[in-house]
Amino acid sequence: MYKGTKVFDVHGHVSAPGNAGGTLALMLASNTPNTGDPRTKEGLTRLGMSEEGFQASVKRHTDLMDDHNIDVQIIGPRPFLMLGWMQPHLLPHWTRIVNNMIAKQVSMQPTRFLGAAMLPQDSRAPDISHCLPELERCVKEMGFPAVYLSPDPPGDRTTPGVDKPYWYPLYERCQALGLPIIVHGTNCMDPRFDTIPHNYQMGFVQEQYLATQLLSHGDVFERFPDLKVVVCHCGGALDRFIPTDHHLSQKDLRKNLFFDTCALDIHFLTAAIKQRTPERMCFGTETPGSGAAVRPETGRPGDDLVPIIGAFDWLSEADKVAIFNKNPVRLCSAFKRME
């Protein structure tokens, strides 16, 4: 909590047991779909996991949330493991397994987690309609109130821009269902990045900033006026122009386009909140994720962001409450029942 207000985190990922990686590796190596539903003990065994292992991984997750003063978190797939480049006969099976793992984690701690669906995105398809059956399953069968979208699943820049008609079937369905879309980069196959460790992070920056620009300049929100989108990691990058410059969209997208606070450098986070404005920022940390490095000045993990944002003296208390609570509720109404 923050001063008696519940803290809602819009950016989290499923914490499956380590054996989940083995399941994925076996599927890729054998070029054969794995079967099994991790929501059942029998299915866990078939996937090489255990109930005890799942309980332990979820406890580590909630322990970190407690330590970081996070009350409720939306959890989706781990983006760099969405693997949109895998063989098309494998991806739907992997997607289903991941969504079932998300559902299991939510069922184990229903007061702490909300699920966000992974989609079996195939950039070679005529449009994204092929993903709608899995979206419907996640919403109707498992109660997920949000969905993840990768702007370029294979990481090779072959996917239509997020402002194109390719995406309209998903936008239409999400608007009808009241589902917010969480835009997060996934894989990056650019050979120039091979020297950079964990270079998928570079892909995150590129794809999230490009998505921000395309959604801002395009007509998506004119076509789908009730659609809500949050772009992770503060939108990937910041604008270098003044707000009135013609290079930037002059549209008022305050009710449609949001950004999360998942930036670990305090200078960047400060600039992002000031540029995007507190009205459009939703608290997000990715805890547990890539923010475990310790800040020398505090001795605390970098992703412990409640005290960081709480200490910003240039934000009003109303702004802080909006970022921690009110804006996440505006984005995803499912948070209301967690108050």
Buried (B, 14 or more C-beta within 10 A) or exposed (E): EBEEBBBBBBBBBBBBBEBBEBBBEEBBEEEEBBEBBBBEEEBBEBBBBBBEBBEBBBEEBBEBBEEBBBBBBBBBBBBBBBBBBBEEEBBBBBBBBBBBBBBBBBBBBEEBBBBBBBBBBBBEEEBBEBBBEBBEBBBEEBBBBBBBBBBBBBBBBEBBBBBEEBBBBBBBBBBEBBBBBBBBBBBBBBEEBEEEEEBBBBBBBBBBBBBBBBBBBBEBBEBBEEBBBBBBBBBBBBBEEEEEEEEBBEBEBEBBBBBBBBBBEBEBBBBBBBBBEBBBBBBBBBBBBBBEEEBEEEEBBBBBBBEBBBEBEEBEEEBBBBBBBBBBBBBBBBBEEBE
